[in-house]
Structures are given as structure tokens and as C-alpha cells.
Amino acid sequence: GENVEQHPSTLSVQEGDSAVIKCTYSDSASNYFPWYKQELGKGPQLIIDIRSNVGEKKDQRIAVTLNKTAKHFSLHITETQPEDSAVYFCAAGLFSGGYNKLIFGAGTRLAVHP
Amino acid sequence: DTEVTQTPKHLVMGMTNKKSLKCEQHMGHRAMYWYKQKAKKPPELMFVYSYEKLSINESVPSRFSPECPNSSLLNLHLHALQPEDSALYLCASSQGPGDEQYFGPGTRLTVT
């Protein structure tokens, strides 16, 4: 089955710096790659996603890149702010059995220091 | 509006109790999901409802019983739980079963 590895597990940056989180997946049939942000005591919030027919997608300070050949995708956050501090989860989605099954990475705890 | 609501926010129950978790969305989504999240771990899928029918049960013990009374509402009935079932229970929904999933805030369950 699908396996998603996420690195680093923790990331500490200064406000204004960039942050990059990387994920690799094992099943080449996976075709949907969302990123979720989870703040303490809250549910995961979808912040950006990409499908396998696209190599890069950007939304203001957040961008995601996908390399299908290497089977990895990355989240880039520019000009980080303290409110970006949270746990970020990547996921790989495979449409099988009539639904999109998401396999999550272990998560990255991002701390942005003022 | 991408809001999924869940009640209650917190629940403490004994191992002999019966309780229910409730999830609601008014986005017209036709797929709804239950996930379980242990501390410092990613969410794990439990059940998928597609067009109000149970389509996926990820080998969840029978002490968890899902129900989808209508297209906007999803319940999770709990009975004879174990302390290791203590976790954050998340509901999610998507337009269709292949679309992006939006999560609710979760119910923090403690089994004593």
C-alpha cells in the first residue's frame, strides 16, 4: 500500500524566513496531494492541494511543487509569520474503491519565532 | 463556506456508557468521513459515507457504529469503549468522494 514520508519532523524559523517541508510517496498511482495545517486544539485545515497533471501551484505566500518522476512533493511558505506556527500534514490521495483515500505523512511541527 | 461542525467539543465517558458524536455540513457535500487522531499522529480513516451509504469501513471495531440520517448529518455511536479509544474524532466532508476533504474541529473523547 501507499506510504508517505514527511521531513523534517520539526522546523524552527525566524519570522520573515522561508520554510520548506518535503514529502515522498511510494505508490506511483497516487494523483492528489493536499496539505493541511493543524493548529493546537483544532481540526486540520486544507491550505493548498495539487493534482498530478500540475507541477506547481501557488496561493499568496504558499506554494506546492510536485515531481511525479521522483515521487515527491514539497510545501513552500515564504515570509513566514508567527501565525504560521502549527503542525503541517502532507497526504497522498489515490482514487480507489469509489473514493479518494488519503494517506498522511507523520506531520511537521513548524515554529515561527518573532 | 467550507464549514463542518461537530458536537460536542469534549466528551468524557465511562466504559459502560453509550454516547454519540454528531457532525453536520450544509455545503451540499455528498461524501462524509470519520477519522480518529491520536496525539501527535496524523488522522486515520475510520468510515466513508458516499451519497448517504456506507462505502468504506476501515476494519473498525463494532463498538463504533456510524450512521448517516441524511445528506447533511453524520453520527458516530459509541458503546463499550476502551481507554485506548481516547482520541480526537474528526469528521470531514467533500463535494464528491474524489474531491478535496474539509475537516471539522473534532470531538476530544476521553474514555475512563
Chai-1 contact restraints between the chains, C-beta under 6 A:
chainA,res_idxA,chainB,res_idxB,connection_type,confidence,min_distance_angstrom,max_distance_angstrom,comment,restraint_id
A,K42,B,P105,contact,1.0,0.0,6.0,A-B,restraint_1
A,G43,B,L90,contact,1.0,0.0,6.0,A-B,restraint_2
A,G43,B,F103,contact,1.0,0.0,6.0,A-B,restraint_3
A,G43,B,G104,contact,1.0,0.0,6.0,A-B,restraint_4
A,G43,B,P105,contact,1.0,0.0,6.0,A-B,restraint_5
A,G43,B,G106,contact,1.0,0.0,6.0,A-B,restraint_6
A,P44,B,F103,contact,1.0,0.0,6.0,A-B,restraint_7
A,L46,B,E100,contact,1.0,0.0,6.0,A-B,restraint_8
A,D49,B,E100,contact,1.0,0.0,6.0,A-B,restraint_9
A,F89,B,P42,contact,1.0,0.0,6.0,A-B,restraint_10
A,F95,B,G98,contact,1.0,0.0,6.0,A-B,restraint_11
A,G98,B,S55,contact,1.0,0.0,6.0,A-B,restraint_12
A,G98,B,P97,contact,1.0,0.0,6.0,A-B,restraint_13
A,Y99,B,V48,contact,1.0,0.0,6.0,A-B,restraint_14
A,Y99,B,P97,contact,1.0,0.0,6.0,A-B,restraint_15
A,N100,B,G98,contact,1.0,0.0,6.0,A-B,restraint_16
A,F104,B,P42,contact,1.0,0.0,6.0,A-B,restraint_17
A,G107,B,P42,contact,1.0,0.0,6.0,A-B,restraint_18
